Amino acid sequence: MSKELKPCPFCGCHDRRVSVRKMGSEGYRIICGKCGCAGPYVKIKEFPNKMDAQGKAKETWNRRVKIEIVKGGGVDAKTDS
């Protein structure tokens, strides 16, 4: 599972500084080395193997919320994978 990572949602960094980082021996998260933004922590023990855990970390990093202003001034948030 080698999904390409989307750029950092805060600083826009899209080079090798945005990468999967092992957090001790128990999990992974995606971290932007430029601004320090970090994706959700993914525990290895919740998956059959570490590659699946890394894949989930990438999937959650790549998930984006799309905010739209709707008629009448309200806000509608939708997840965009």
Secondary structure, 3 states (H helix, E strand, C coil): CCCCCCCCCCCCCCCCCEEEEEECCCEEEEEECCCCCECCCEEHHHCCCHHHHHHHHHHHHHCEEEEEEECCCEEEEEEEC
